[in-house]
Amino acid sequence: MSKFSMKNLFSGSLRSKQTTIRILSLVLFASVISFVLFEGTKTPVVLSANGEEQQIFTHADTVEDLLQENNIDITEFDKVSPSLNTEIAAGMAINWEQARIVKISVDGEQTNVWTTENVVKEILEEANIKVSEHDDISVALDETLEDDIIEIQKAFEVTLVDGLDERKVWSTSTTVANFLKQQDIKLNELDRVENDLEKVVTPEEKITIVRVEKVTDVVEEPLNFAVETKSDSSLLKGQEKVVTQGEEGIVSRTYEVTKENGKEVAKELKSEEVIKEPTTKVVSVGTKVVTANVSRNDAPETSSKEFYATATAYTPYCNGCSGTSATGINLRASSDLKVIAVDPDVIPLGTKVWVEGYGYAIAGDTGGSIKGNKIDVLVQTKSEAYKWGRKKVLVKVLD
């Protein structure tokens, strides 16, 4: 091949490459211009998605188009501001908050709710769940929820009887033991709770606490004296004479007293000490029995005292009569007995007397109606008593 031909071939090849480069340059330039024009016509907006904010440029016509353009799936529970059909405008701020499921348990009954709220109080308000200050809530109302679950125990009123104090208080479904802890109830060693501590508290229940205490009580009490009797043959039977007056002693006793709600329920003697010994009372008891075997016709002896008395008659067989006189005389032993009932303050018992129309006798009996200058003469039959009747007689008290 000639040098000329080779030169022409090389020159043609060069021109072809240059042409290709020019074409590619034009295509690239056109693409850049198109890209710049395309990007330059996008609308700038600020998108806040779940709190994360970014500025983007878009050709979207509406808010919904913009969210779809950014691969954001919208549910009916999400919050979008402004609304989905709002047209895009330069500088617009768009906010999207994605809803989540929150489990709310009220007294064990669970409800699932969709929400975009984060604060517990606002979540409950959105779910239309009302709570009171006494309810037990797993997360504080003003806190931000992190675990997507809220547990609520509704409070109810119960009656708390603490000793003598009775009041209404609020409680939730918990055991009696936990309830007492919630109420800051302190129990002493002896205190008693009437309810089962493991039982679950129910509405309108009464929780009763009995406050128990043991105290030591030292008291001085009288110590009874003993009574000693001695026979005295100089006194008529039935008569008594105090030889030595008795006097109570003093004993100090220590008791352990158990009180429930301030009221004494038990008292146990622990020890005692005699502070003063008692003085024994000594009494002489008469054993002398008098007899009265005198004749009605005996003449009166010299008297130390004489007076007129109203005289009636009685028999040893009357209703309620024992047949034995106040001085121990067997009034039924003999029909010859001569005994009169007297007032011992006027005629001492055992004294020998003479009674007008009756004769010598012994003042050996008493009677409930025999007072002052009045006597009752002993006869053996009712007919004799009726015959005697009631009369004024002269009575002589013999030496």
ZITA-V909120 format. One record per run of one state. SS is the DSSP state (A for helix, B for strand, O for the rest). FROM is the first residue (numbers start at 1). TO is the last residue. If there is no record, write none. Layout:
<<SS;FROM;TO> <SS;FROM;TO>>
//
This chain:
<<O;1;2> <A;3;40> <O;41;42> <B;43;49> <O;50;51> <B;52;58> <O;59;61> <B;62;62> <A;63;69> <O;70;78> <B;79;81> <O;82;86> <B;87;87> <O;88;91> <B;92;97> <O;98;99> <B;100;106> <O;107;108> <B;109;115> <O;116;118> <B;119;119> <A;120;126> <O;127;135> <B;136;137> <O;138;143> <B;144;144> <O;145;148> <B;149;153> <O;154;155> <B;156;162> <O;163;164> <B;165;171> <O;172;174> <B;175;175> <A;176;182> <O;183;191> <B;192;193> <O;194;199> <B;200;200> <O;201;205> <B;206;210> <O;211;211> <B;212;223> <O;224;226> <B;227;236> <O;237;239> <B;240;244> <O;245;246> <B;247;247> <O;248;248> <B;249;260> <O;261;262> <B;263;276> <O;277;278> <B;279;279> <O;280;280> <B;281;288> <O;289;292> <B;293;293> <O;294;302> <B;303;314> <O;315;323> <B;324;324> <O;325;329> <B;330;330> <O;331;336> <B;337;337> <O;338;338> <B;339;341> <O;342;351> <B;352;355> <O;356;358> <B;359;365> <O;366;373> <B;374;378> <O;379;381> <A;382;388> <O;389;390> <B;391;398> <O;399;399>>
//
